[in-house]
């Protein structure tokens, strides 16, 4: 049954439990086809599902504070993809943004994570259903904007930068001489993210406690999961 399931891939359902509208963005990795949409409006309390083919990989995020006119032109306060439109059209999120990353196995395991490596803009939870294996839910249900240090605060406090984005130094970005698991260690900032959201990626080499697997599942991505239903 696992192989039959994977002939059609997996479904992704986006749920908005925030007290405001979210505009999800979708970016397929190189070599993966675009899904039915690359960006859309998701009003408070609503949901929308997409089918992804076998072997698909890419990322999802939520854009907030968006303003689009009748023709779909505009921009977003956080997570903006720079397309100037509701659809992101192959462009990724401007940091800081909470990211959900997926690689669907052709036959076998899917790999998924929620990453704060590029900062944080809103709470997000990923859950698998109908699959086999560990299929652990992951994400960051905490509002990190409420505890973001002043030096990482973006704009009016609607997002929280990573230390790499805020300071640009190699030790925070795991670049240059720090581009290996041996030399790049957690910082006081990434440890703050990790303490609040222990299953999320907090810095580049945070794989061991942040990447999860499941086989043959469908996935739900919930924004503001701890908000009242």
C-alpha positions, 0 to 999 in steps of 0.5 A, spaced: 500 500 500 505 504 501 508 504 494 500 505 491 500 511 496 506 514 493 504 514 486 500 520 487 504 523 492 502 527 498 497 532 500 499 538 504 493 542 508 494 549 510 490 551 516 490 558 519 488 559 526 491 566 527 487 572 529 489 575 522 489 573 515 496 569 512 498 569 505 502 562 505 508 562 500 510 555 496 517 554 493 519 548 490 526 546 490 530 546 483 528 539 479 521 539 483 515 542 479 511 548 482 504 546 486 497 548 484 499 555 487 506 559 489 502 563 494 495 565 496 491 568 501 488 564 507 483 568 511 483 567 519 479 560 520 480 557 513 484 551 510 486 549 503 489 543 500 494 541 495 497 535 492 504 534 491 507 529 486 512 523 488 519 526 490 517 533 491 521 537 495 520 545 497 518 549 502 512 553 505 512 559 509 507 564 512 507 572 509 503 577 514 501 584 514 500 583 506 496 588 502 494 587 495 490 591 490 484 588 486 489 586 480 493 582 486 499 587 486 502 588 493 507 586 498 507 583 505 510 586 512 514 579 513 516 573 509 515 577 503 517 573 496 519 580 492 514 578 486 510 584 487 504 579 487 500 574 491 503 568 487 511 568 489 512 565 482 519 561 484 521 566 489 523 565 496 521 568 503 525 574 505 528 573 512 526 573 517 521 567 516 519 561 519 520 555 514 517 548 513 521 544 509 519 537 505 523 532 501 517 527 499 521 520 498 519 516 492 518 509 495 520 510 503 521 516 508 519 523 507 524 528 511 521 534 514 523 540 518 521 547 521 527 551 521 528 558 524 535 558 521 532 564 517 529 567 523 522 567 525 515 571 523 509 566 526 508 560 529 507 554 525 506 546 526 507 540 521 503 534 523 503 528 519 497 523 518 496 516 515 503 515 515 508 509 518 514 510 522 515 516 527 511 521 524 513 526 529 509 533 529 514 539 529 514 546 529 514 552 533 508 554 537 511 559 541 510 567 539 517 568 539 516 575 537 514 576 544 521 574 547 525 577 541 531 580 544 531 588 541 538 587 537 534 581 533 527 585 532 525 586 525 521 592 524 515 594 529 516 587 532 512 583 527 518 578 526 525 576 529 531 576 525 536 570 526 543 572 529 546 571 522 541 576 519 542 581 524 550 581 525 552 577 518 558 574 522 561 567 520 560 564 527 553 566 526 552 564 519 556 558 519 560 560 513 567 561 512 572 558 517 565 556 521 562 552 515 562 545 518 559 541 524 565 541 528 567 549 528 560 552 528 556 551 534 550 554 537 550 561 539 546 564 545 541 566 540 540 560 537 540 557 544 534 561 545 530 559 539 532 552 541 529 553 548 523 555 546 522 551 540 526 544 541 524 541 535 525 546 530 532 548 527 535 553 530 542 554 526 545 550 520 548 544 524 542 543 528 540 536 524 540 531 530 534 534 534 530 537 528 529 533 522 523 528 522 521 522 518 515 519 516 513 514 510 506 515 506 503 520 510 499 527 508 501 533 512 498 539 515 501 545 516 498 550 521 499 557 522 498 559 530 497 552 532 496 554 539 490 559 538 483 558 540 479 553 535 
